[in-house]
Amino acid sequence: MEILKNYINGTWHVSREVRTIAVLNPATQEHIADVPYGSETVKDVDQAVQAAAGAATAWAQVPVMQRVQPLYRLKVLLEEHLDDLAETITKESGKTKAEAIGELQRAIENVETACATPLLMQSEFSENIARGIDEFVIRQPLGVCVCIAPFNFPGMIPFWFLPYAIACGNTFVLKPSEKVPITMEKVMKLIEKIGLPEGVVNLVHGGKETVDALLEHPLVKAISFVGSTQIARYVYAKGAQHGKRVQAQGGAKNPVVVLPDADLETTSRIITDSVYGCAGQRCLAASNIVLVGDRGGEIKDALYEAARSRVTGYGLVDNVEMGPVISKESKQRIEQLIASGVAEGASLLLDGRSPAITGFEDGNFLKPTILSDVPLDGKLIKTEIFGPVMSLINLQNVEEAIAFINRNNYGNMACLFTGSGANARKFRSEANAGNIGINIGVAAPMAQFPFSGWNDSFFGDLHGQGRHAIEFFTQTKVVIERWPKEWSRKF
């Protein structure tokens, strides 16, 4: 079985850690790779950070127009290898191939946006702030930047950060999730071909010891993280303690409000895709569905039929719409949360536990589940399930719905389905969430815009993507300048 290697200073290295854990296909339980996992990975981290630090000074001096040229080549290579990368994502994360292709397209869009860094890095200039004195701002790179990536989007989330970091003149160390390390290893083999100097981009494997070593290393200047709120809070606190600039995206419990004037067929289809896409394992998955004025139960019935008919299976099989969750531990945790919701008083409208998927009986499968009449004072309504579970809540009006949303400790996304422009405007203004959708089920910002997040869904100031990424990966220097005529050299 292949033991994955680290990519450090332009070369593939065997880890100093001899212990490994298995990478399993969540649909088949096939053992597809081994990844280093243990305390000796700390030495790998130091080697990678030292290499990145060694390359940082020279890379920062490369003109920005030249720094983005390798990104143009990377875009082409990603497009040429799209099919193979998508199959790899499906095999190690469980999502369908169509979902994997969509993920990679988002990654490519971030590479394209980062190619605009020569324009995005431009700053302000004021002439004659006082007589004969000019003042201006320049943006300079930080140095060594790190990404600690999650399992649910192995091909996309590293690209919220990597292309912007290097375009801004930084060097980069990536630690992929130990559950899905193969995708970025393949991407790194493409990055080998784009002409970057040695040490500009590096990859190290491992678990918590690797993360802590990156958070503590004195040469690391910035940390980008995506994961659960519990770990995001830890990364933010520990990184800040060690003087790092940190952006840490956390979990969510995303509400979607449906008003009586919403189009029934379109709304039920979009919400179902939002809840069950990627088996609910995404930070913008809809979770709490708030039905306003659903007196006849029409919206509930439409959601039930859309969920019940969703095809679950192996993501490389044609017509499959939802794959497995990432691990047996995740499946067990989700099943326990479903049971706890019932114990709190919710009704099990659709039970997706213990499904029979012919030919894939050992996979980590759950089918779409719906809990209705979920108690507003229970724990489940506040708990991120991160699985294919829809919770239905009935409220009387849009004001109650907004008040419910604003009591949420998370703040990643909130969506509204309506035909009323007035209600839409009220919602986008008053709902406390960083990403707002109007008649949209997954309010995922395009690469030109920041992937926002509020409250317990984000720790930091500047988010991934777009101009926020440029600001995060640069530090501003203010220059105040005077050139008196009497000091000028005379020729």
Buried (B, 14 or more C-beta within 10 A) or exposed (E): EEBBBBBBBBEBBEBBBEEBBBBBBBBBBEEBBBBBBBBBBBBBBBBBBBBBBBBBEEBBEBEBEEBBBBBEBBBEBBEEBBEEBBBBBBBBBBBBBBBBBBBBBBBBBBBBBBBBBBEBBEEEEEEEEEEEEBBBEBBBBBBBBBBBBBBBBBBBBBBBBBBBBBBBBBBBBBBBBBBBBBBBBBBBEBBBEBEBBEBBBBBBBBBEBBBBBBBBBEBBBBBBBBBBBEBBBBBBBBBBEBEBBBBBBBBBBBBBBBBBEBEBEEBBBBBBBBBBBBBBBBBBBBBBBBBBBBEEEEBBBBBBEBBBEBEBBBBBBEEBBBBBBBBBEBBEBBBEBBEBBBEBEBEBBBBBBEBEBEEBEBBBBBBBBBBBBBEEEBEBBBBBBBBBBBBBBBBEEBEBBBEBBBEBEBBBBBBBBBEBEEBBEBBBEBBBBBBBBBBBBBBBBEBBBBBBBBBBBBBBEBBBBBBBBBBBBBBEEEEEEEEEEEEEEEE
